[in-house]
Every structure is written in C-alpha cells, then in structure tokens.
C-alpha cells in the first residue's frame, strides 16, 4: 500500500488537523503490527515529522520519539526549528484527551 502525504521541503503542513487525519490510517497500521516505511529526499525533515507523529499516535511522548529517532538517524530530526516546534504542537493536538464538560456548564 502506498500513501502519499505531500509536504514542501523544509516546511510544515499547512493544515494540522487535516494532516493528522491523513496520518490516522498509518498510525492504525503501526498499532496493528504492520511495518510502515517513511521517506523523503534525505529522510530528516518531512520524514521526521511523520515518524515522530506516528510514534506519538501510538503512545510515545513526543520528546522521547524525537530523541529516539534522532539517535537512530544520527542527526536531529525533524530538520528545522520550525518543524520541531510544529511536530511538538501537532503531537499535543493529536494526543490531547478530551476533558468532560463540568456539570455546572450544562
């Protein structure tokens, strides 16, 4: 199965929620034990964004995923400060647990 998630080199996705929704099926495959290959030209920036989020969507803390994947890759991933900040924010959105509405608000 091939799934394309086009991203401009050195950039971040334009629509965070749309990008996270597109990652959902891949995260489900990882959760089910399937192997998923992720690549871009150098496998640092754009691939790093996807790999960190796939781990975060499967229970990893974002910082642990960044540290682990950077060590495996032999350099900091994702590639730019903007990408690292974006992936942290996106992971927070993706893994946020909805809070119940307080009864007094109803």
Backbone as ProteinMPNN parsed JSONL, in Angstrom:
{"seq_chain_A": "XXXXXXXXXXXXXXXXXXXXXXXXXXXXXXXXXXXXXXXXXXXXXXXXXXXXXXXXXXXXXXXXXXXXXXXXXXXXXXXXXXXXXXXXXXXXXXXXXXXXXXXXXX", "coords_chain_A": {"N_chain_A": [[0.847, -1.174, 0.0], [0.611, 2.194, -0.849], [0.906, 5.441, 0.369], [0.633, 8.775, -0.056], [1.816, 11.765, 1.361], [2.08, 14.766, 0.648], [4.535, 17.23, 1.227], [6.139, 20.357, 1.393], [9.627, 20.775, 0.999], [11.566, 21.414, 3.881], [9.488, 22.71, 5.145], [6.356, 22.977, 6.997], [3.271, 21.157, 7.479], [0.332, 22.702, 6.117], [-2.292, 22.564, 7.142], [-2.97, 21.483, 10.155], [-4.843, 19.733, 11.467], [-5.985, 18.38, 9.285], [-3.722, 17.088, 8.268], [-3.072, 15.42, 10.436], [-5.351, 13.816, 10.43], [-4.96, 12.484, 8.03], [-2.774, 10.959, 8.729], [-3.854, 9.143, 10.465], [-4.832, 6.496, 9.451], [-2.331, 5.314, 8.873], [-1.124, 5.291, 11.391], [-2.862, 3.536, 12.633], [-2.22, 1.185, 11.255], [0.419, 0.771, 12.107], [-0.088, 0.369, 14.832], [-1.425, -2.032, 14.641], [0.614, -3.711, 14.116], [1.801, -3.712, 11.648], [4.403, -3.037, 9.255], [5.676, 0.114, 8.43], [7.007, 2.197, 6.027], [8.719, 5.235, 5.788], [9.625, 8.025, 3.918], [11.546, 10.731, 2.516], [13.38, 13.097, 0.599], [15.945, 13.313, 2.029], [15.281, 12.006, 4.311], [14.988, 13.3, 6.805], [13.705, 15.854, 7.574], [10.837, 16.118, 6.554], [10.152, 13.379, 6.625], [10.865, 12.932, 9.25], [8.943, 14.435, 10.65], [6.62, 12.92, 10.115], [7.347, 10.376, 11.149], [7.803, 10.907, 13.903], [5.224, 11.731, 14.658], [3.752, 9.392, 14.078], [4.755, 7.686, 16.034], [3.985, 9.145, 18.319], [1.205, 9.039, 18.081], [0.894, 6.47, 18.757], [1.37, 6.21, 21.436], [3.88, 7.13, 22.351], [5.787, 9.606, 24.076], [6.21, 12.823, 22.693], [8.8, 14.101, 22.888], [10.424, 11.957, 23.602], [10.153, 10.393, 21.319], [11.318, 12.091, 19.393], [13.956, 12.235, 20.386], [14.734, 9.506, 20.303], [14.413, 8.829, 17.543], [16.144, 10.688, 16.408], [18.583, 9.793, 17.403], [18.725, 7.288, 16.144], [18.831, 8.106, 13.482], [21.102, 9.63, 13.458], [21.342, 12.343, 13.5], [19.736, 15.482, 14.255], [16.255, 15.3, 14.154], [12.882, 16.373, 13.576], [14.119, 18.354, 10.787], [14.291, 21.271, 10.846], [14.044, 24.118, 13.111], [11.47, 25.166, 13.054], [10.005, 22.951, 12.096], [10.411, 21.146, 14.223], [9.146, 22.511, 16.343], [6.554, 22.614, 15.298], [5.891, 19.869, 15.113], [5.875, 19.124, 17.785], [3.697, 20.664, 18.733], [1.651, 19.63, 17.097], [1.626, 16.954, 17.925], [0.731, 17.3, 20.503], [-1.877, 18.212, 20.018], [-2.862, 15.939, 18.699], [-2.792, 13.956, 20.638], [-4.185, 14.847, 22.754], [-6.375, 14.445, 25.446], [-9.806, 14.525, 25.51], [-11.56, 16.595, 27.751], [-14.103, 16.149, 30.205], [-17.221, 17.939, 30.147], [-17.854, 20.25, 32.653], [-20.498, 19.754, 35.027], [-21.79, 22.078, 35.918], [-21.68, 23.739, 33.762], [-23.56, 22.901, 32.063]], "CA_chain_A": [[0.0, 0.0, 0.0], [1.354, 3.451, -0.913], [0.101, 6.57, 0.84], [1.426, 9.994, -0.211], [1.499, 12.947, 2.167], [2.981, 15.766, 0.096], [4.99, 18.356, 2.047], [7.228, 21.123, 0.796], [10.883, 20.589, 1.71], [11.902, 22.363, 4.952], [8.271, 23.38, 5.609], [5.442, 22.209, 7.839], [1.951, 21.063, 6.854], [-0.488, 23.903, 6.237], [-3.487, 22.312, 7.946], [-2.562, 20.477, 11.141], [-5.877, 18.709, 11.689], [-6.092, 17.583, 8.059], [-2.535, 16.238, 8.208], [-3.224, 14.385, 11.456], [-6.386, 12.883, 9.963], [-4.35, 11.652, 6.99], [-1.862, 10.013, 9.388], [-4.624, 8.178, 11.25], [-4.772, 5.123, 8.947], [-0.967, 4.788, 9.018], [-0.938, 5.009, 12.82], [-3.616, 2.305, 12.899], [-1.447, 0.053, 10.716], [1.536, 0.557, 13.039], [-0.682, -0.193, 16.047], [-1.806, -3.414, 14.338], [1.818, -4.507, 13.939], [2.316, -3.634, 10.274], [5.59, -2.22, 9.015], [5.408, 1.303, 7.624], [8.22, 2.881, 5.611], [8.509, 6.67, 5.584], [10.826, 8.609, 3.306], [11.562, 11.941, 1.706], [14.684, 13.13, -0.071], [17.048, 12.987, 2.934], [14.711, 11.31, 5.473], [15.288, 14.058, 8.028], [12.661, 16.818, 7.927], [9.461, 15.676, 6.306], [10.023, 12.022, 7.186], [10.931, 13.063, 10.704], [7.627, 14.879, 11.114], [5.691, 11.79, 10.055], [7.774, 9.309, 12.057], [7.535, 11.338, 15.287], [3.779, 11.703, 14.895], [3.291, 8.002, 14.124], [5.07, 7.174, 17.372], [3.139, 9.846, 19.297], [-0.151, 8.493, 17.957], [0.922, 5.119, 19.315], [1.674, 6.22, 22.859], [5.169, 7.705, 22.722], [5.888, 11.031, 24.358], [6.867, 13.432, 21.542], [10.237, 14.327, 23.106], [11.08, 10.647, 23.562], [10.183, 9.989, 19.916], [12.323, 12.924, 18.726], [15.274, 11.806, 20.85], [14.984, 8.155, 19.802], [14.582, 8.844, 16.092], [17.372, 11.45, 16.113], [19.707, 8.898, 17.673], [18.761, 6.284, 15.074], [19.185, 8.765, 12.217], [22.439, 10.192, 13.577], [21.246, 13.803, 13.441], [18.46, 15.971, 14.791], [15.058, 15.27, 13.315], [12.853, 16.919, 12.246], [15.302, 19.096, 10.35], [14.351, 22.696, 11.189], [13.412, 24.527, 14.372], [10.03, 25.295, 12.783], [9.433, 21.603, 12.031], [10.403, 20.569, 15.573], [8.085, 23.186, 17.107], [5.267, 22.195, 14.748], [5.605, 18.473, 15.441], [5.507, 19.099, 19.211], [2.334, 21.185, 18.844], [0.744, 18.683, 16.45], [1.518, 15.785, 18.795], [-0.132, 17.709, 21.62], [-3.253, 18.193, 19.496], [-3.228, 14.563, 18.339], [-2.884, 13.057, 21.79], [-4.953, 15.502, 23.819], [-7.544, 13.714, 25.913], [-10.915, 15.448, 25.748], [-11.987, 16.716, 29.14], [-15.568, 16.203, 30.311], [-17.805, 19.266, 30.409], [-18.321, 20.327, 34.044], [-21.969, 19.791, 35.1], [-22.306, 23.446, 36.096], [-21.708, 24.416, 32.467], [-24.69, 22.359, 31.286]], "C_chain_A": [[0.893, 1.238, 0.0], [0.417, 4.569, -0.508], [0.971, 7.818, 0.769], [0.896, 11.103, 0.688], [2.433, 14.065, 1.71], [3.256, 16.917, 1.068], [6.114, 19.056, 1.3], [8.474, 20.943, 1.655], [11.129, 21.748, 2.672], [10.697, 23.104, 5.52], [7.494, 22.483, 6.565], [4.098, 22.127, 7.119], [1.128, 22.331, 7.102], [-1.682, 23.732, 7.151], [-3.192, 21.148, 8.892], [-3.59, 19.371, 11.294], [-6.052, 17.804, 10.465], [-4.912, 16.607, 7.944], [-2.635, 15.1, 9.22], [-4.269, 13.355, 11.046], [-5.819, 11.947, 8.892], [-3.396, 10.622, 7.589], [-2.599, 8.908, 10.138], [-4.552, 6.745, 10.744], [-3.369, 4.503, 9.058], [-0.687, 4.433, 10.476], [-1.679, 3.732, 13.206], [-2.856, 1.076, 12.407], [-0.265, -0.269, 11.63], [1.02, -0.12, 14.308], [-1.039, -1.666, 15.854], [-0.592, -4.305, 14.072], [2.395, -4.49, 12.538], [3.586, -2.787, 10.24], [5.193, -1.063, 8.103], [6.743, 1.951, 7.303], [7.878, 4.335, 5.305], [9.779, 7.23, 4.958], [10.518, 9.941, 2.645], [12.971, 11.996, 1.123], [15.836, 12.712, 0.843], [16.591, 12.22, 4.173], [15.08, 11.976, 6.79], [14.09, 14.917, 8.43], [11.259, 16.285, 7.783], [9.225, 14.27, 6.842], [10.04, 12.054, 8.698], [9.611, 13.492, 11.3], [6.678, 13.679, 11.19], [6.072, 10.713, 11.067], [7.493, 9.674, 13.52], [6.038, 11.248, 15.575], [3.218, 10.282, 14.91], [3.59, 7.383, 15.485], [4.185, 7.828, 18.421], [1.71, 9.318, 19.267], [-0.251, 7.061, 18.48], [1.496, 5.084, 20.727], [3.016, 6.79, 23.281], [5.005, 9.168, 23.114], [6.642, 11.655, 23.191], [8.37, 13.64, 21.725], [11.016, 13.021, 23.066], [11.195, 10.162, 22.117], [11.246, 10.777, 19.153], [13.725, 12.463, 19.102], [15.651, 10.45, 20.257], [15.268, 8.163, 18.293], [15.828, 9.627, 15.68], [18.6, 10.578, 16.331], [19.84, 7.841, 16.577], [19.245, 6.885, 13.762], [20.588, 9.36, 12.26], [22.496, 11.695, 13.422], [19.867, 14.22, 13.932], [17.359, 15.868, 13.738], [13.894, 15.77, 14.149], [13.974, 17.939, 12.026], [15.401, 20.537, 10.841], [13.709, 22.97, 12.541], [11.895, 24.631, 14.196], [9.37, 23.919, 12.745], [9.367, 20.964, 13.412], [9.306, 21.196, 16.425], [6.712, 22.727, 16.622], [4.915, 20.778, 15.175], [5.247, 18.33, 16.919], [4.062, 19.563, 19.399], [1.322, 20.212, 18.241], [0.559, 17.43, 17.306], [0.626, 16.088, 19.992], [-1.598, 17.682, 21.196], [-3.719, 16.756, 19.277], [-3.476, 13.684, 19.552], [-3.665, 13.649, 22.951], [-6.182, 14.673, 24.161], [-8.67, 14.71, 26.162], [-11.325, 15.437, 27.223], [-13.51, 16.779, 29.188], [-16.023, 17.636, 30.596], [-18.283, 19.275, 31.856], [-19.842, 20.453, 34.087], [-22.532, 21.208, 35.226], [-22.35, 24.238, 34.798], [-22.914, 23.963, 31.635], [-25.981, 23.022, 31.653]], "O_chain_A": [[1.841, 1.312, 0.782], [-0.72, 4.645, -0.974], [1.97, 7.9, 1.484], [-0.309, 11.344, 0.763], [3.475, 14.285, 2.328], [2.338, 17.494, 1.649], [6.939, 18.411, 0.654], [8.397, 20.954, 2.884], [10.928, 22.912, 2.325], [10.868, 24.039, 6.302], [7.924, 21.378, 6.895], [3.817, 22.943, 6.241], [1.221, 22.947, 8.163], [-2.049, 24.664, 7.866], [-3.169, 19.986, 8.484], [-3.24, 18.191, 11.255], [-6.246, 16.597, 10.606], [-5.088, 15.448, 7.569], [-2.323, 13.952, 8.903], [-4.095, 12.16, 11.285], [-6.157, 10.764, 8.852], [-3.222, 9.539, 7.032], [-2.026, 7.854, 10.415], [-4.241, 5.846, 11.524], [-3.238, 3.305, 9.308], [-0.087, 3.397, 10.763], [-1.185, 2.94, 14.008], [-2.852, 0.041, 13.073], [0.021, -1.436, 11.896], [1.626, -1.073, 14.797], [-0.964, -2.455, 16.796], [-0.737, -5.504, 13.833], [3.377, -5.18, 12.264], [3.801, -1.93, 11.097], [4.464, -1.246, 7.129], [7.531, 2.226, 8.208], [6.878, 4.626, 4.648], [10.883, 6.94, 5.419], [9.381, 10.228, 2.271], [13.683, 10.992, 1.166], [16.626, 11.844, 0.473], [17.417, 11.825, 4.996], [15.436, 11.31, 7.762], [13.524, 14.728, 9.506], [10.573, 16.031, 8.773], [8.19, 14.01, 7.454], [9.322, 11.299, 9.354], [9.197, 12.976, 12.339], [6.02, 13.458, 12.206], [5.205, 10.192, 11.769], [7.002, 8.844, 14.284], [5.634, 10.744, 16.623], [2.299, 9.995, 15.677], [2.77, 6.641, 16.026], [3.685, 7.15, 19.319], [1.078, 9.169, 20.313], [-1.345, 6.516, 18.625], [2.038, 4.069, 21.164], [3.266, 6.922, 24.479], [4.178, 9.881, 22.546], [7.628, 11.078, 22.732], [9.14, 13.377, 20.801], [12.136, 12.977, 22.556], [12.213, 9.587, 21.732], [11.991, 10.205, 18.358], [14.585, 12.315, 18.234], [16.765, 10.273, 19.764], [16.245, 7.572, 17.834], [16.493, 9.267, 14.708], [19.545, 10.617, 15.544], [20.949, 7.538, 16.136], [19.985, 6.243, 13.016], [21.201, 9.574, 11.214], [23.571, 12.264, 13.234], [18.95, 13.403, 14.012], [17.52, 16.293, 12.594], [13.925, 15.596, 15.367], [14.676, 18.327, 12.96], [16.485, 20.983, 11.217], [12.933, 22.162, 13.051], [11.132, 24.235, 15.077], [8.287, 23.74, 13.303], [8.379, 20.31, 13.743], [8.609, 20.489, 17.154], [5.814, 22.479, 17.427], [3.777, 20.507, 15.556], [4.404, 17.505, 17.271], [3.294, 18.939, 20.13], [0.254, 19.994, 18.813], [-0.55, 16.904, 17.399], [-0.14, 15.234, 20.438], [-2.454, 17.188, 21.93], [-4.844, 16.403, 19.631], [-4.288, 12.761, 19.493], [-3.791, 13.027, 24.006], [-6.931, 14.253, 23.279], [-8.504, 15.644, 26.946], [-11.419, 14.379, 27.846], [-14.139, 17.386, 28.322], [-15.302, 18.428, 31.203], [-19.045, 18.394, 32.253], [-20.422, 21.176, 33.277], [-23.609, 21.506, 34.711], [-22.984, 25.292, 34.735], [-23.24, 24.58, 30.621], [-27.027, 22.687, 31.097]]}, "name": "protein", "num_of_chains": 1, "seq": "XXXXXXXXXXXXXXXXXXXXXXXXXXXXXXXXXXXXXXXXXXXXXXXXXXXXXXXXXXXXXXXXXXXXXXXXXXXXXXXXXXXXXXXXXXXXXXXXXXXXXXXXXX"}
